[in-house]
């Protein structure tokens, strides 16, 4: 789940995300978000679901590993590295 990759606190939503991914993989026969590295998984998630919410990116302890903040933008905008 994106919350795990970004280093956010655990909650029930992570269980639902995991269940949905497992069901989709069983139905389709391949993983929705393949990748051996966390970066690959967050990249696939961002491409298919859009970037995680700004509040999630601002509070994630591992956000800086995968995203950078664009300083030239008039608004604080996160971008995948």
OpenMM code with the backbone's topology and positions (N, CA, C; nanometers):
from openmm import Vec3, app, unit

residues = "UNK UNK UNK UNK UNK UNK UNK UNK UNK UNK UNK UNK UNK UNK UNK UNK UNK UNK UNK UNK UNK UNK UNK UNK UNK UNK UNK UNK UNK UNK UNK UNK UNK UNK UNK UNK UNK UNK UNK UNK UNK UNK UNK UNK UNK UNK UNK UNK UNK UNK UNK UNK UNK UNK UNK UNK UNK UNK UNK UNK UNK UNK UNK UNK UNK UNK UNK UNK UNK UNK UNK UNK UNK UNK UNK UNK UNK UNK UNK UNK UNK".split()
positions = [
    Vec3(0.0843, -0.1189, 0.0000),
    Vec3(0.0000, 0.0000, 0.0000),
    Vec3(0.0883, 0.1245, 0.0000),
    Vec3(0.0425, 0.2309, -0.0614),
    Vec3(0.1217, 0.3535, -0.0654),
    Vec3(0.1588, 0.4038, 0.0744),
    Vec3(0.0693, 0.3848, 0.1699),
    Vec3(0.0980, 0.4314, 0.3065),
    Vec3(0.2211, 0.3618, 0.3641),
    Vec3(0.2362, 0.2348, 0.3360),
    Vec3(0.3515, 0.1592, 0.3851),
    Vec3(0.4786, 0.2092, 0.3174),
    Vec3(0.4732, 0.2235, 0.1863),
    Vec3(0.5909, 0.2670, 0.1110),
    Vec3(0.6358, 0.4063, 0.1549),
    Vec3(0.5400, 0.4948, 0.1852),
    Vec3(0.5736, 0.6315, 0.2245),
    Vec3(0.6070, 0.6457, 0.3726),
    Vec3(0.5908, 0.5394, 0.4493),
    Vec3(0.6241, 0.5455, 0.5915),
    Vec3(0.5179, 0.6149, 0.6750),
    Vec3(0.3931, 0.5916, 0.6425),
    Vec3(0.2816, 0.6502, 0.7171),
    Vec3(0.2285, 0.5497, 0.8194),
    Vec3(0.1526, 0.5947, 0.9171),
    Vec3(0.0964, 0.5027, 1.0166),
    Vec3(0.0028, 0.3995, 0.9521),
    Vec3(-0.0053, 0.2822, 1.0138),
    Vec3(-0.0896, 0.1735, 0.9655),
    Vec3(-0.2350, 0.1971, 1.0054),
    Vec3(-0.3275, 0.1518, 0.9198),
    Vec3(-0.4698, 0.1550, 0.9525),
    Vec3(-0.5399, 0.0463, 0.8714),
    Vec3(-0.6719, 0.0343, 0.8868),
    Vec3(-0.7477, -0.0693, 0.8179),
    Vec3(-0.7455, -0.0535, 0.6662),
    Vec3(-0.7262, 0.0666, 0.6180),
    Vec3(-0.7258, 0.0903, 0.4736),
    Vec3(-0.6169, 0.0087, 0.4046),
    Vec3(-0.5074, -0.0156, 0.4738),
    Vec3(-0.3981, -0.0937, 0.4165),
    Vec3(-0.4437, -0.2372, 0.3928),
    Vec3(-0.5215, -0.2918, 0.4859),
    Vec3(-0.5739, -0.4272, 0.4688),
    Vec3(-0.6662, -0.4354, 0.3474),
    Vec3(-0.7490, -0.3351, 0.3268),
    Vec3(-0.8402, -0.3340, 0.2125),
    Vec3(-0.7622, -0.3204, 0.0819),
    Vec3(-0.6594, -0.2378, 0.0808),
    Vec3(-0.5731, -0.2222, -0.0372),
    Vec3(-0.5109, -0.3577, -0.0713),
    Vec3(-0.4555, -0.4236, 0.0296),
    Vec3(-0.3893, -0.5525, 0.0086),
    Vec3(-0.4880, -0.6573, -0.0422),
    Vec3(-0.6054, -0.6626, 0.0178),
    Vec3(-0.7075, -0.7572, -0.0257),
    Vec3(-0.7454, -0.7325, -0.1715),
    Vec3(-0.7661, -0.6087, -0.2074),
    Vec3(-0.8000, -0.5752, -0.3461),
    Vec3(-0.6907, -0.6157, -0.4432),
    Vec3(-0.5653, -0.5942, -0.4055),
    Vec3(-0.4531, -0.6323, -0.4926),
    Vec3(-0.4440, -0.7835, -0.5084),
    Vec3(-0.4648, -0.8570, -0.3997),
    Vec3(-0.4594, -1.0035, -0.4055),
    Vec3(-0.5736, -1.0577, -0.4916),
    Vec3(-0.6926, -1.0057, -0.4743),
    Vec3(-0.8069, -1.0512, -0.5545),
    Vec3(-0.7838, -1.0219, -0.7026),
    Vec3(-0.7337, -0.9021, -0.7336),
    Vec3(-0.7052, -0.8666, -0.8728),
    Vec3(-0.5988, -0.9584, -0.9321),
    Vec3(-0.4958, -0.9889, -0.8524),
    Vec3(-0.3902, -1.0778, -0.9026),
    Vec3(-0.4433, -1.2186, -0.9276),
    Vec3(-0.5284, -1.2682, -0.8396),
    Vec3(-0.5876, -1.4001, -0.8606),
    Vec3(-0.6759, -1.4018, -0.9852),
    Vec3(-0.7503, -1.2954, -1.0073),
    Vec3(-0.8406, -1.2880, -1.1224),
    Vec3(-0.7631, -1.2699, -1.2538),
    Vec3(-0.6665, -1.1769, -1.2541),
    Vec3(-0.5937, -1.1440, -1.3760),
    Vec3(-0.4792, -1.2402, -1.4065),
    Vec3(-0.4180, -1.2929, -1.3018),
    Vec3(-0.3046, -1.3823, -1.3213),
    Vec3(-0.1701, -1.3131, -1.3189),
    Vec3(-0.1695, -1.1838, -1.2910),
    Vec3(-0.0435, -1.1101, -1.2762),
    Vec3(-0.0616, -0.9993, -1.1735),
    Vec3(0.0480, -0.9562, -1.1110),
    Vec3(0.0356, -0.8512, -1.0091),
    Vec3(-0.0004, -0.7163, -1.0707),
    Vec3(-0.0830, -0.6395, -1.0007),
    Vec3(-0.1199, -0.5059, -1.0486),
    Vec3(-0.0007, -0.4118, -1.0473),
    Vec3(0.0789, -0.4205, -0.9434),
    Vec3(0.1925, -0.3308, -0.9257),
    Vec3(0.3200, -0.4121, -0.9101),
    Vec3(0.3744, -0.4628, -1.0232),
    Vec3(0.4943, -0.5449, -1.0144),
    Vec3(0.6158, -0.4582, -0.9818),
    Vec3(0.7180, -0.5230, -0.9383),
    Vec3(0.8424, -0.4515, -0.9118),
    Vec3(0.9092, -0.5055, -0.7880),
    Vec3(1.0387, -0.5228, -0.7974),
    Vec3(1.1156, -0.5732, -0.6842),
    Vec3(1.1495, -0.4615, -0.5867),
    Vec3(1.1468, -0.3384, -0.6338),
    Vec3(1.1832, -0.2237, -0.5509),
    Vec3(1.0598, -0.1422, -0.5148),
    Vec3(1.0651, -0.0770, -0.4001),
    Vec3(0.9542, 0.0106, -0.3589),
    Vec3(0.9336, 0.1222, -0.4592),
    Vec3(1.0428, 0.1718, -0.5192),
    Vec3(1.0296, 0.2798, -0.6174),
    Vec3(0.9435, 0.2347, -0.7356),
    Vec3(0.9676, 0.1127, -0.7846),
    Vec3(0.8879, 0.0619, -0.8969),
    Vec3(0.7403, 0.0556, -0.8603),
    Vec3(0.7117, 0.0100, -0.7406),
    Vec3(0.5726, -0.0022, -0.6985),
    Vec3(0.5062, 0.1341, -0.6833),
    Vec3(0.5730, 0.2308, -0.6217),
    Vec3(0.5119, 0.3637, -0.6055),
    Vec3(0.4986, 0.4334, -0.7413),
    Vec3(0.5887, 0.4027, -0.8341),
    Vec3(0.5789, 0.4590, -0.9696),
    Vec3(0.4555, 0.4026, -1.0410),
    Vec3(0.4344, 0.2711, -1.0333),
    Vec3(0.3157, 0.2109, -1.0940),
    Vec3(0.1881, 0.2639, -1.0294),
    Vec3(0.1883, 0.2749, -0.8992),
    Vec3(0.0705, 0.3268, -0.8285),
    Vec3(0.0417, 0.4692, -0.8728),
    Vec3(0.1455, 0.5522, -0.8813),
    Vec3(0.1278, 0.6922, -0.9220),
    Vec3(0.0801, 0.7033, -1.0661),
    Vec3(0.1279, 0.6143, -1.1528),
    Vec3(0.0856, 0.6179, -1.2934),
    Vec3(-0.0603, 0.5766, -1.3103),
    Vec3(-0.1060, 0.4813, -1.2303),
    Vec3(-0.2419, 0.4314, -1.2485),
    Vec3(-0.3446, 0.5013, -1.1601),
    Vec3(-0.3053, 0.5425, -1.0406),
    Vec3(-0.3984, 0.6020, -0.9457),
    Vec3(-0.3772, 0.7512, -0.9264),
    Vec3(-0.2703, 0.8047, -0.9823),
    Vec3(-0.2352, 0.9438, -0.9584),
    Vec3(-0.1451, 0.9527, -0.8357),
    Vec3(-0.0864, 1.0686, -0.8162),
    Vec3(0.0016, 1.0876, -0.7007),
    Vec3(-0.0773, 1.0737, -0.5712),
    Vec3(-0.0133, 1.0212, -0.4677),
    Vec3(-0.0804, 1.0204, -0.3367),
    Vec3(-0.1146, 1.1632, -0.2955),
    Vec3(-0.2127, 1.1782, -0.2099),
    Vec3(-0.2549, 1.3105, -0.1648),
    Vec3(-0.1414, 1.3896, -0.1026),
    Vec3(-0.1491, 1.5201, -0.1168),
    Vec3(-0.0425, 1.6071, -0.0649),
    Vec3(-0.0235, 1.5898, 0.0854),
    Vec3(-0.1337, 1.5706, 0.1601),
    Vec3(-0.1209, 1.5517, 0.3049),
    Vec3(-0.0450, 1.4232, 0.3369),
    Vec3(-0.0612, 1.3193, 0.2528),
    Vec3(0.0140, 1.1952, 0.2723),
    Vec3(0.1622, 1.2162, 0.2415),
    Vec3(0.1896, 1.2863, 0.1327),
    Vec3(0.3287, 1.3118, 0.0957),
    Vec3(0.3987, 1.4014, 0.1975),
    Vec3(0.3258, 1.4981, 0.2524),
    Vec3(0.3859, 1.5889, 0.3508),
    Vec3(0.4198, 1.5192, 0.4822),
    Vec3(0.3438, 1.4171, 0.5199),
    Vec3(0.3642, 1.3531, 0.6498),
    Vec3(0.4395, 1.2209, 0.6420),
    Vec3(0.4624, 1.1674, 0.5237),
    Vec3(0.5339, 1.0407, 0.5097),
    Vec3(0.6809, 1.0541, 0.5482),
    Vec3(0.7298, 0.9598, 0.6262),
    Vec3(0.8702, 0.9653, 0.6693),
    Vec3(0.9663, 0.9226, 0.5588),
    Vec3(0.9161, 0.8526, 0.4565),
    Vec3(1.0023, 0.8080, 0.3463),
    Vec3(0.9665, 0.8746, 0.2129),
    Vec3(0.8899, 0.9809, 0.2176),
    Vec3(0.8479, 1.0486, 0.0946),
    Vec3(0.9666, 1.0975, 0.0128),
    Vec3(1.0676, 1.1509, 0.0781),
    Vec3(1.1831, 1.2095, 0.0076),
    Vec3(1.2617, 1.1050, -0.0715),
    Vec3(1.2437, 0.9782, -0.0430),
    Vec3(1.3112, 0.8738, -0.1205),
    Vec3(1.2565, 0.8639, -0.2620),
    Vec3(1.1292, 0.8984, -0.2785),
    Vec3(1.0609, 0.8754, -0.4050),
    Vec3(1.0116, 1.0028, -0.4739),
    Vec3(0.9924, 1.1096, -0.3970),
    Vec3(0.9347, 1.2328, -0.4497),
    Vec3(1.0223, 1.3513, -0.4118),
    Vec3(1.0138, 1.4556, -0.4926),
    Vec3(1.0797, 1.5809, -0.4573),
    Vec3(0.9784, 1.6934, -0.4747),
    Vec3(0.9986, 1.7989, -0.4003),
    Vec3(0.9094, 1.9139, -0.4062),
    Vec3(0.9649, 2.0137, -0.5067),
    Vec3(0.8803, 2.0586, -0.5957),
    Vec3(0.9227, 2.1573, -0.6961),
    Vec3(0.9199, 2.2949, -0.6327),
    Vec3(1.0347, 2.3561, -0.6239),
    Vec3(1.0431, 2.4860, -0.5576),
    Vec3(1.0115, 2.6015, -0.6522),
    Vec3(1.0187, 2.5784, -0.7834),
    Vec3(0.9925, 2.6873, -0.8778),
    Vec3(0.8436, 2.7077, -0.9040),
    Vec3(0.7612, 2.6196, -0.8485),
    Vec3(0.6171, 2.6302, -0.8657),
    Vec3(0.5596, 2.7290, -0.7638),
    Vec3(0.4589, 2.8086, -0.8013),
    Vec3(0.3975, 2.9001, -0.7043),
    Vec3(0.3251, 2.8250, -0.5919),
    Vec3(0.2885, 2.7008, -0.6191),
    Vec3(0.2253, 2.6153, -0.5190),
    Vec3(0.3210, 2.5006, -0.4887),
    Vec3(0.3148, 2.4504, -0.3680),
    Vec3(0.3979, 2.3366, -0.3316),
    Vec3(0.3488, 2.2158, -0.4108),
    Vec3(0.4314, 2.1644, -0.4994),
    Vec3(0.3912, 2.0528, -0.5829),
    Vec3(0.4945, 1.9414, -0.5737),
    Vec3(0.4480, 1.8209, -0.5500),
    Vec3(0.5355, 1.7044, -0.5414),
    Vec3(0.5487, 1.6425, -0.6792),
    Vec3(0.6660, 1.5839, -0.7045),
    Vec3(0.6947, 1.5193, -0.8318),
    Vec3(0.7720, 1.3908, -0.8038),
    Vec3(0.7396, 1.2854, -0.8760),
    Vec3(0.8110, 1.1597, -0.8632),
    Vec3(0.9525, 1.1770, -0.9146),
    Vec3(1.0508, 1.1271, -0.8415),
    Vec3(1.1907, 1.1382, -0.8860),
    Vec3(1.2147, 1.0523, -1.0065),
] * unit.nanometer
topology = app.Topology()
chain = topology.addChain("A")
for resn in residues:
    res = topology.addResidue(resn, chain)
    for name in ("N", "CA", "C"):
        topology.addAtom(name, app.Element.getBySymbol(name[0]), res)
